[in-house]
Amino acid sequence: MTETKHLTKEQLEAGLDEIRRSPKDKGVLQMIVRRPQTEQREELLEGELDLVDGLVGDKWRTRGSSLTEDGSAHPEMQVTLMNSRAIDLLAQEKSRWKLAGDQLFVDLDLSIENLPPGTHLALGSAVIEVTPAPHTGCNQFMERFGVDAMKFVNSAQGRELRLRGMNARVIRPGTFKLGDVVKKV
C-alpha cells in the first residue's frame, strides 16, 4: 500500500460541488464504525443505538469528555455522523474513512441549513436528534488528513456545511444496517 498524500487547499475546494450534491431529505448509510478502545476501529454491517450507551460497543460513554464538569460523556456528542462525500475526498480511499473517528458515514447533506439542531433522523428502527455541539477537527484528524484538510473543515464554509461532521444523541433506541436509508422525520 502506498502512502497517501494529503490534498492541498485547492484540491479540497475542487471537491466542494460534489459534496454539495448530497441528498437533502434522505440518504444512504455508507459505513458504520465502532470504536471499542482508543485507536481501535471496527467496521460493522449492522449496529444498535441505545439511549445510555449510544452505539452499542463503542467507547463513547466510558471515554468521557473534557467538556463536561465531571468528565462524564457529553450527552450531546453521543453519536457522530460524517458526510460520506466529504470523507471520501479527505481520505482518498474508503479504507481510510474510519480514521476520521466518526461512527456513521452517510450520503446526506449535513449542513446546518439542512439539518439544524433539533432535527430528527430515522436510521433503521432508531431515531437520533441533531445537537448543537460543534464537531471540529483535532490534532489526530490533522495528522491523518493534513493541515489543509483541518483548515478546510474548520473554515466558516466548512463549519456551515459540517464537513467535519456533526453530533447527535439517541432519542429512540433501535437497530440499523449498512445500506439503510437515513431520513429526516
matplotlib code that plots the C-alpha trace (Angstrom):
import matplotlib.pyplot as plt

x = [0.0, 1.4, 1.5, -1.5, -0.5, -2.6, -4.6, -3.9, -6.4, -7.1, -7.7, -10.1, -12.0, -12.4, -14.4, -17.0, -19.5, -19.7, -20.2, -23.0, -24.8, -25.5, -29.2, -31.2, -34.0, -32.9, -29.6, -27.8, -25.7, -22.3, -20.2, -20.7, -17.6, -17.4, -14.5, -14.2, -11.0, -8.7, -7.1, -9.3, -11.9, -14.4, -16.4, -19.9, -22.6, -25.2, -25.4, -27.6, -28.2, -29.0, -30.3, -27.5, -24.6, -25.0, -23.6, -23.5, -19.9, -18.5, -16.2, -18.2, -19.7, -16.6, -14.2, -15.8, -15.4, -13.3, -16.3, -18.5, -18.0, -17.5, -15.6, -18.5, -19.5, -21.1, -24.8, -24.9, -21.9, -23.3, -23.2, -21.1, -22.0, -19.9, -20.9, -19.5, -18.7, -16.6, -14.7, -14.2, -12.5, -10.4, -9.4, -9.0, -9.8, -12.6, -10.3, -9.1, -12.6, -12.6, -9.5, -11.8, -13.1, -16.8, -19.3, -21.8, -20.9, -23.9, -24.6, -26.7, -26.4, -25.3, -25.2, -26.6, -29.2, -30.4, -30.2, -30.5, -30.1, -33.3, -33.8, -34.7, -33.2, -34.5, -32.0, -33.4, -35.7, -33.7, -34.1, -31.4, -31.5, -29.0, -27.4, -25.8, -22.5, -19.9, -17.8, -14.4, -11.1, -8.5, -4.7, -5.3, -7.5, -4.8, -2.1, -4.3, -5.6, -3.3, -3.1, -5.1, -7.8, -8.1, -8.3, -10.8, -13.3, -12.9, -13.3, -16.5, -17.8, -16.6, -18.4, -21.6, -21.6, -20.4, -17.6, -16.0, -19.4, -22.0, -23.0, -26.3, -28.0, -30.2, -33.9, -35.3, -33.2, -33.1, -31.1, -29.9, -27.7, -25.3, -27.2, -30.2, -31.8, -31.2, -34.1, -35.5, -38.6]
y = [0.0, 3.4, 6.3, 8.6, 12.2, 14.9, 17.0, 20.7, 23.5, 23.8, 20.1, 20.1, 23.1, 21.5, 18.7, 21.1, 20.9, 17.1, 17.4, 20.0, 17.5, 15.2, 14.4, 16.7, 14.6, 11.0, 9.4, 6.0, 4.8, 4.1, 2.9, 2.0, 2.2, 1.2, 2.4, -0.3, 1.2, 4.1, 3.8, 0.7, 0.8, -2.0, -1.7, -3.2, -4.5, -3.6, -1.6, -0.9, 2.6, 2.7, 5.6, 5.3, 3.9, 5.4, 3.0, -0.3, -1.5, 2.0, 3.7, 7.0, 6.6, 5.2, 7.6, 10.7, 14.3, 17.2, 19.4, 18.2, 19.4, 15.9, 14.4, 12.1, 11.5, 14.6, 13.8, 16.0, 14.1, 10.5, 9.7, 11.3, 11.4, 12.5, 13.1, 10.2, 12.5, 14.7, 11.9, 10.3, 13.5, 13.8, 10.2, 9.5, 5.8, 4.1, 2.0, 5.3, 6.6, 5.1, 7.1, 10.2, 8.7, 9.0, 6.3, 6.8, 7.8, 8.9, 10.3, 13.1, 16.9, 17.6, 21.4, 23.5, 24.9, 21.4, 19.8, 22.5, 21.4, 19.5, 17.8, 14.1, 11.5, 7.9, 5.1, 1.6, 1.4, 4.1, 7.9, 10.4, 14.1, 16.6, 18.5, 22.0, 20.8, 21.6, 18.7, 20.1, 18.6, 17.7, 17.1, 13.4, 14.5, 16.9, 14.1, 11.7, 14.1, 17.1, 20.7, 21.9, 19.4, 20.7, 24.3, 23.2, 21.6, 24.3, 27.2, 29.3, 27.4, 24.1, 24.6, 25.7, 22.6, 20.5, 19.0, 17.6, 16.0, 16.6, 15.4, 13.7, 11.9, 8.9, 9.6, 6.3, 3.1, 0.6, -1.3, -0.5, -1.9, -0.8, 0.5, 1.6, 4.9, 7.8, 10.3, 13.4, 12.7]
z = [0.0, -1.0, 1.5, 0.9, 0.2, 1.8, -0.5, -1.0, -0.3, -4.0, -4.4, -1.4, -2.6, -6.1, -4.3, -2.8, -5.6, -5.3, -1.5, -2.1, -4.3, -1.3, -0.9, 1.3, 2.8, 2.7, 2.0, 2.5, 5.4, 3.7, 6.7, 10.4, 12.6, 16.3, 18.5, 21.2, 22.6, 21.8, 18.3, 17.5, 14.7, 13.8, 10.6, 11.2, 8.9, 11.5, 14.7, 17.6, 19.2, 22.9, 24.9, 27.5, 25.6, 22.1, 19.6, 21.5, 22.0, 21.3, 23.9, 23.9, 27.4, 29.0, 27.4, 28.9, 27.9, 28.9, 28.1, 31.0, 34.5, 36.0, 33.0, 32.0, 28.5, 26.8, 26.2, 23.0, 21.5, 21.8, 18.1, 15.3, 11.7, 8.7, 5.1, 3.0, 0.1, 2.4, 4.0, 0.5, -0.6, 2.5, 2.9, -0.8, -0.3, 1.6, 3.7, 5.4, 6.2, 9.7, 10.6, 10.9, 14.2, 13.4, 13.8, 10.9, 7.4, 5.4, 1.9, 3.2, 3.3, 6.9, 6.6, 9.4, 7.0, 6.0, 9.5, 12.2, 15.8, 16.9, 13.5, 13.9, 11.6, 11.3, 10.8, 10.7, 13.8, 15.7, 15.7, 16.5, 17.1, 15.7, 18.6, 18.6, 19.9, 17.2, 15.7, 14.8, 13.6, 16.2, 16.1, 15.2, 12.3, 11.1, 11.3, 9.3, 6.6, 6.6, 7.8, 4.7, 5.5, 9.0, 7.8, 5.1, 7.6, 10.2, 7.8, 8.0, 4.9, 6.3, 9.6, 7.8, 5.7, 8.7, 6.6, 9.7, 10.6, 13.3, 16.7, 17.6, 20.5, 20.5, 21.2, 20.2, 20.5, 17.7, 15.2, 11.7, 9.0, 6.3, 3.3, 5.3, 4.4, 6.7, 6.5, 8.1, 10.2]

ax = plt.figure().add_subplot(projection="3d")
ax.plot(x, y, z, "-o")
ax.set_aspect("equal")
plt.show()
